[in-house]
Structures are given as C-alpha cells and as structure tokens.
Amino acid sequence: MAATHADEGSDPIRAARAKLRVERRRVVDEREAFRAFRGRVSSIPNESGRVDPTDPGAGGGFAGAGGPAGVRGAIGGATGGADGAAPPGSRLVAVRDAYRATVMSVPHYEAEYDDTYERSVAEEFGPELAYVLTRTDCFHEEYKRSLLCAVETAVQEREAFLDAVESEIESVERAGSRLEPIRTEIGAIEAEIGGEGDDSAAAGFGALDACRTRIGALRDDCDRIAARRQRVLADHERRLALGDELDLPGYCYQDLDVTYPVLAAVGAVGDQLEMLRERIERAMARAR
C-alpha cells in the first residue's frame, strides 16, 4: 500500500482520520462478505458418507486462525499451495464459488491480500478446515458444521475490530477538537507578545506574565489530552490481540509517518508551547 504522508502528513490527526475511514469501510465490507458467505453455505446441502478417520478434520471441530480486516497476516502464517481444486460438481465447489463471490470479492481484496482460495481459507479458518475444503471430495455434515462455526467466528472478529476502530475514531476526533483551540490560543498569544526581539511590538511585563500563565494552563490541557489518549490505547490493547508486536495504532497507521498520530500532534503542540514560553521569558527579562 502506498504511504500516506502528511499532505495529510503535516497534520497527523488529519492523516489518522483518513486512514481510519478506509479501515472502517474495509472492516464493514469484510463483515458483510462473511455474513453473505455464511448464508450461502447454510443453503448448500451436506453430503452423506463415512468420514475418513485419517482426515485432519475427522472427529469434529477445527481450530480457526483468522483475524480482523487484514490482521490475519499478523496472527498466523499462511499455508502455501495452489488454488484449491475441489472435484467438479461436488458441494465443495459450491462452497469455493460462494467464498470467491463474497469474501474474495471485497473491493480491497487484491490490494490487501491477493491470496488464492486455498491460502485464504487457511488464513481465515485454519489449516485443518482448509484441507477439508480443498483436498477432500465430500462436504460432510461435520465439515459444514465446523465451517459455519468458523465463519461465525470470522464475523464476530470483524465486529470486535469494528468496535475498536469506531472507538479509535472517536478518540482521534476528540483529541483533534481539543487541540484546535489550543493552537488558536497559541496564535493569539504570539500576536499579543509581538515578534522575537521586537521591543517596540512586545507587550509589557504584566501582559507577558499573564501570557506565561496561560501557556502553563495550555500545557496542562495537553497533558490531559495525552493521558486520556494513553488510556484509550491501553483499552485497545486489552480488547484486541493483534499479535505480539502489533497494536491497533501500529496496524491502522503502519503507512503513516508516525505510529501514534494523536500523541505526535500533542507533542508538536507541546513543543510550540515550550518555545513560546521561552520567548516570553526572554521578553520579560528585557522588560524588567
């Protein structure tokens, strides 16, 4: 994926908003695709016959290995292999065609995954169920039941991830709305104190002292924004398990110049405030 630098990038919060809009759309598309696939699988009759005890799926139940909205690549490795080829006319062909027409047809599939059918079902449902779907010749009742269970898990994972993305959007929007008046106030203070080293334009000592006090209050506001943001990040980490070295911002913002855009924006405003405080104190020293 091409990096999104801060043409949106000079404002990391704006860049984060853009990435989150894309991510939300993709998660919704995948959730709806899995729901559609579940409906199609439910309508495919299973085939009777003895389950081969040597089949990896025999005995009931398969462990899925999926993950939400592209995160599956961060959770488990894919199995290799060519596109699964179920025998022509079998119910497994109907399952494969339904999967291709739904899950593999989301608009971002090629850009995000570009997997074969066999690789995709292995990533989403685990290698045992993938073997059943691509290397056997009969859609037994046990297989259908296990597949529907795995699809339901995939839907639930997307819903959980969508909840996290919505929470992230709310957090980013809140931080942006709270930072904006601080930036406006910085501009007002700069206008009030005049240019650096311009004695004729500089405010008097009392006005400068009042500006310094305002800056202290604005720094406190920044600290509160950052603290709230840290709590949101901790909540994401508790709710989602994306991988040992990947959190929600790391996943959503991997193409941006910064991994934590809200904290980066708060830090940039804090740096502005610190530089402005130093300017004011220099001007106060000259005004004594």
Contacts in CASP RR format, 6 or more apart in sequence:
PFRMAT RR
TARGET T0000
AUTHOR 0000-0000-0000
METHOD contacts of the structure
MODEL  1
MAATHADEGSDPIRAARAKLRVERRRVVDEREAFRAFRGRVSSIPNESGR
VDPTDPGAGGGFAGAGGPAGVRGAIGGATGGADGAAPPGSRLVAVRDAYR
ATVMSVPHYEAEYDDTYERSVAEEFGPELAYVLTRTDCFHEEYKRSLLCA
VETAVQEREAFLDAVESEIESVERAGSRLEPIRTEIGAIEAEIGGEGDDS
AAAGFGALDACRTRIGALRDDCDRIAARRQRVLADHERRLALGDELDLPG
YCYQDLDVTYPVLAAVGAVGDQLEMLRERIERAMARAR
1 111 0 8 1.000
1 112 0 8 1.000
1 255 0 8 1.000
2 255 0 8 1.000
3 255 0 8 1.000
3 256 0 8 1.000
3 257 0 8 1.000
4 15 0 8 1.000
4 18 0 8 1.000
4 19 0 8 1.000
4 255 0 8 1.000
4 256 0 8 1.000
5 15 0 8 1.000
5 256 0 8 1.000
5 257 0 8 1.000
6 12 0 8 1.000
6 14 0 8 1.000
6 15 0 8 1.000
6 256 0 8 1.000
6 257 0 8 1.000
8 14 0 8 1.000
8 15 0 8 1.000
8 18 0 8 1.000
9 15 0 8 1.000
9 256 0 8 1.000
9 257 0 8 1.000
11 265 0 8 1.000
12 256 0 8 1.000
12 257 0 8 1.000
12 258 0 8 1.000
12 261 0 8 1.000
12 262 0 8 1.000
12 264 0 8 1.000
12 265 0 8 1.000
12 268 0 8 1.000
13 172 0 8 1.000
13 175 0 8 1.000
13 176 0 8 1.000
13 179 0 8 1.000
13 261 0 8 1.000
13 262 0 8 1.000
13 265 0 8 1.000
15 253 0 8 1.000
15 256 0 8 1.000
15 257 0 8 1.000
15 261 0 8 1.000
16 172 0 8 1.000
16 252 0 8 1.000
16 253 0 8 1.000
16 256 0 8 1.000
16 261 0 8 1.000
16 262 0 8 1.000
17 169 0 8 1.000
17 172 0 8 1.000
17 173 0 8 1.000
19 252 0 8 1.000
19 253 0 8 1.000
19 255 0 8 1.000
19 256 0 8 1.000
20 165 0 8 1.000
20 168 0 8 1.000
20 169 0 8 1.000
20 172 0 8 1.000
20 252 0 8 1.000
23 69 0 8 1.000
23 165 0 8 1.000
23 252 0 8 1.000
24 162 0 8 1.000
24 165 0 8 1.000
24 166 0 8 1.000
24 169 0 8 1.000
26 69 0 8 1.000
26 70 0 8 1.000
26 106 0 8 1.000
26 108 0 8 1.000
26 112 0 8 1.000
27 68 0 8 1.000
27 69 0 8 1.000
27 158 0 8 1.000
27 161 0 8 1.000
27 162 0 8 1.000
27 165 0 8 1.000
28 162 0 8 1.000
29 106 0 8 1.000
29 107 0 8 1.000
29 108 0 8 1.000
30 68 0 8 1.000
30 69 0 8 1.000
30 103 0 8 1.000
30 106 0 8 1.000
30 158 0 8 1.000
31 155 0 8 1.000
31 158 0 8 1.000
31 159 0 8 1.000
31 162 0 8 1.000
33 102 0 8 1.000
33 103 0 8 1.000
33 105 0 8 1.000
33 106 0 8 1.000
34 102 0 8 1.000
34 103 0 8 1.000
34 151 0 8 1.000
34 154 0 8 1.000
34 155 0 8 1.000
34 158 0 8 1.000
35 155 0 8 1.000
36 102 0 8 1.000
37 98 0 8 1.000
37 99 0 8 1.000
37 102 0 8 1.000
37 103 0 8 1.000
37 151 0 8 1.000
38 148 0 8 1.000
38 151 0 8 1.000
38 152 0 8 1.000
38 155 0 8 1.000
40 94 0 8 1.000
40 98 0 8 1.000
40 101 0 8 1.000
40 102 0 8 1.000
41 95 0 8 1.000
41 98 0 8 1.000
41 144 0 8 1.000
41 147 0 8 1.000
41 148 0 8 1.000
41 151 0 8 1.000
42 148 0 8 1.000
44 91 0 8 1.000
44 94 0 8 1.000
44 95 0 8 1.000
44 98 0 8 1.000
44 139 0 8 1.000
44 144 0 8 1.000
45 91 0 8 1.000
46 91 0 8 1.000
46 139 0 8 1.000
46 140 0 8 1.000
46 141 0 8 1.000
46 143 0 8 1.000
46 144 0 8 1.000
47 90 0 8 1.000
47 91 0 8 1.000
47 138 0 8 1.000
47 139 0 8 1.000
47 140 0 8 1.000
48 140 0 8 1.000
48 141 0 8 1.000
49 138 0 8 1.000
49 140 0 8 1.000
51 58 0 8 1.000
51 59 0 8 1.000
51 140 0 8 1.000
51 142 0 8 1.000
52 58 0 8 1.000
52 136 0 8 1.000
53 59 0 8 1.000
55 131 0 8 1.000
55 132 0 8 1.000
55 136 0 8 1.000
56 127 0 8 1.000
56 128 0 8 1.000
56 131 0 8 1.000
56 132 0 8 1.000
57 128 0 8 1.000
57 129 0 8 1.000
57 131 0 8 1.000
57 132 0 8 1.000
57 142 0 8 1.000
57 143 0 8 1.000
57 146 0 8 1.000
58 142 0 8 1.000
59 142 0 8 1.000
60 142 0 8 1.000
60 145 0 8 1.000
60 146 0 8 1.000
61 142 0 8 1.000
61 145 0 8 1.000
61 146 0 8 1.000
61 149 0 8 1.000
62 125 0 8 1.000
62 126 0 8 1.000
62 128 0 8 1.000
62 129 0 8 1.000
62 132 0 8 1.000
62 146 0 8 1.000
62 150 0 8 1.000
63 126 0 8 1.000
63 128 0 8 1.000
64 124 0 8 1.000
64 125 0 8 1.000
64 126 0 8 1.000
64 129 0 8 1.000
64 150 0 8 1.000
64 153 0 8 1.000
65 72 0 8 1.000
65 75 0 8 1.000
65 76 0 8 1.000
65 77 0 8 1.000
65 122 0 8 1.000
65 123 0 8 1.000
65 124 0 8 1.000
65 125 0 8 1.000
65 126 0 8 1.000
65 127 0 8 1.000
66 72 0 8 1.000
66 75 0 8 1.000
66 76 0 8 1.000
66 123 0 8 1.000
66 124 0 8 1.000
66 125 0 8 1.000
66 126 0 8 1.000
66 153 0 8 1.000
66 154 0 8 1.000
66 157 0 8 1.000
67 73 0 8 1.000
67 75 0 8 1.000
67 124 0 8 1.000
67 154 0 8 1.000
67 157 0 8 1.000
67 161 0 8 1.000
68 157 0 8 1.000
68 158 0 8 1.000
68 160 0 8 1.000
68 161 0 8 1.000
68 162 0 8 1.000
69 158 0 8 1.000
69 161 0 8 1.000
70 112 0 8 1.000
70 113 0 8 1.000
71 161 0 8 1.000
71 242 0 8 1.000
71 243 0 8 1.000
71 246 0 8 1.000
71 251 0 8 1.000
72 123 0 8 1.000
72 124 0 8 1.000
73 123 0 8 1.000
74 242 0 8 1.000
74 243 0 8 1.000
74 246 0 8 1.000
74 251 0 8 1.000
75 241 0 8 1.000
75 242 0 8 1.000
75 243 0 8 1.000
76 123 0 8 1.000
77 123 0 8 1.000
78 115 0 8 1.000
78 119 0 8 1.000
78 122 0 8 1.000
78 123 0 8 1.000
79 118 0 8 1.000
79 119 0 8 1.000
79 122 0 8 1.000
79 127 0 8 1.000
79 130 0 8 1.000
80 118 0 8 1.000
80 119 0 8 1.000
80 122 0 8 1.000
81 116 0 8 1.000
81 118 0 8 1.000
81 119 0 8 1.000
82 116 0 8 1.000
82 118 0 8 1.000
83 116 0 8 1.000
83 117 0 8 1.000
83 118 0 8 1.000
84 96 0 8 1.000
84 116 0 8 1.000
84 117 0 8 1.000
84 118 0 8 1.000
84 133 0 8 1.000
84 134 0 8 1.000
84 135 0 8 1.000
85 134 0 8 1.000
86 92 0 8 1.000
86 93 0 8 1.000
86 95 0 8 1.000
86 96 0 8 1.000
86 133 0 8 1.000
86 134 0 8 1.000
86 137 0 8 1.000
87 93 0 8 1.000
87 137 0 8 1.000
90 137 0 8 1.000
90 138 0 8 1.000
90 139 0 8 1.000
91 138 0 8 1.000
91 139 0 8 1.000
92 133 0 8 1.000
92 134 0 8 1.000
92 136 0 8 1.000
92 137 0 8 1.000
92 138 0 8 1.000
92 139 0 8 1.000
95 133 0 8 1.000
95 139 0 8 1.000
95 147 0 8 1.000
96 117 0 8 1.000
96 133 0 8 1.000
96 134 0 8 1.000
99 117 0 8 1.000
99 120 0 8 1.000
99 121 0 8 1.000
100 117 0 8 1.000
103 109 0 8 1.000
103 120 0 8 1.000
103 124 0 8 1.000
104 115 0 8 1.000
104 117 0 8 1.000
104 120 0 8 1.000
113 120 0 8 1.000
115 123 0 8 1.000
117 134 0 8 1.000
118 130 0 8 1.000
118 134 0 8 1.000
121 129 0 8 1.000
121 130 0 8 1.000
121 133 0 8 1.000
121 134 0 8 1.000
122 130 0 8 1.000
124 150 0 8 1.000
124 154 0 8 1.000
125 133 0 8 1.000
125 147 0 8 1.000
125 150 0 8 1.000
125 151 0 8 1.000
125 154 0 8 1.000
126 150 0 8 1.000
129 143 0 8 1.000
129 146 0 8 1.000
129 147 0 8 1.000
129 150 0 8 1.000
132 143 0 8 1.000
132 146 0 8 1.000
132 147 0 8 1.000
133 143 0 8 1.000
133 147 0 8 1.000
136 143 0 8 1.000
160 239 0 8 1.000
160 240 0 8 1.000
161 240 0 8 1.000
163 239 0 8 1.000
164 236 0 8 1.000
164 239 0 8 1.000
164 240 0 8 1.000
164 248 0 8 1.000
165 248 0 8 1.000
165 252 0 8 1.000
167 232 0 8 1.000
167 235 0 8 1.000
167 236 0 8 1.000
168 232 0 8 1.000
168 236 0 8 1.000
168 248 0 8 1.000
168 249 0 8 1.000
168 252 0 8 1.000
171 228 0 8 1.000
171 229 0 8 1.000
171 232 0 8 1.000
171 262 0 8 1.000
172 261 0 8 1.000
172 262 0 8 1.000
174 228 0 8 1.000
175 225 0 8 1.000
175 228 0 8 1.000
175 229 0 8 1.000
175 262 0 8 1.000
175 265 0 8 1.000
175 266 0 8 1.000
176 262 0 8 1.000
176 265 0 8 1.000
178 221 0 8 1.000
178 225 0 8 1.000
179 222 0 8 1.000
179 225 0 8 1.000
179 265 0 8 1.000
179 266 0 8 1.000
179 269 0 8 1.000
182 218 0 8 1.000
182 221 0 8 1.000
182 222 0 8 1.000
182 269 0 8 1.000
182 273 0 8 1.000
183 269 0 8 1.000
183 272 0 8 1.000
185 214 0 8 1.000
185 218 0 8 1.000
186 218 0 8 1.000
186 269 0 8 1.000
186 272 0 8 1.000
186 273 0 8 1.000
186 276 0 8 1.000
189 211 0 8 1.000
189 214 0 8 1.000
189 215 0 8 1.000
189 276 0 8 1.000
189 280 0 8 1.000
190 276 0 8 1.000
192 203 0 8 1.000
192 207 0 8 1.000
192 211 0 8 1.000
193 202 0 8 1.000
193 203 0 8 1.000
193 207 0 8 1.000
193 208 0 8 1.000
193 211 0 8 1.000
193 279 0 8 1.000
193 280 0 8 1.000
193 283 0 8 1.000
194 201 0 8 1.000
194 202 0 8 1.000
194 203 0 8 1.000
195 201 0 8 1.000
195 202 0 8 1.000
196 279 0 8 1.000
196 282 0 8 1.000
197 282 0 8 1.000
197 283 0 8 1.000
197 286 0 8 1.000
199 286 0 8 1.000
202 208 0 8 1.000
202 283 0 8 1.000
202 286 0 8 1.000
202 287 0 8 1.000
203 211 0 8 1.000
203 283 0 8 1.000
204 287 0 8 1.000
205 284 0 8 1.000
205 287 0 8 1.000
205 288 0 8 1.000
208 280 0 8 1.000
208 283 0 8 1.000
208 284 0 8 1.000
208 287 0 8 1.000
209 284 0 8 1.000
211 280 0 8 1.000
212 277 0 8 1.000
212 280 0 8 1.000
212 281 0 8 1.000
212 284 0 8 1.000
215 273 0 8 1.000
215 276 0 8 1.000
215 277 0 8 1.000
215 280 0 8 1.000
216 273 0 8 1.000
216 277 0 8 1.000
218 273 0 8 1.000
219 270 0 8 1.000
219 273 0 8 1.000
219 274 0 8 1.000
222 266 0 8 1.000
222 267 0 8 1.000
222 269 0 8 1.000
222 270 0 8 1.000
222 273 0 8 1.000
225 262 0 8 1.000
225 266 0 8 1.000
226 263 0 8 1.000
226 266 0 8 1.000
226 267 0 8 1.000
229 262 0 8 1.000
229 263 0 8 1.000
229 266 0 8 1.000
230 263 0 8 1.000
233 247 0 8 1.000
233 248 0 8 1.000
233 249 0 8 1.000
233 260 0 8 1.000
236 247 0 8 1.000
236 248 0 8 1.000
236 249 0 8 1.000
237 247 0 8 1.000
237 248 0 8 1.000
240 247 0 8 1.000
240 248 0 8 1.000
242 248 0 8 1.000
242 251 0 8 1.000
249 259 0 8 1.000
249 260 0 8 1.000
249 261 0 8 1.000
250 259 0 8 1.000
253 259 0 8 1.000
253 260 0 8 1.000
253 261 0 8 1.000
258 264 0 8 1.000
END
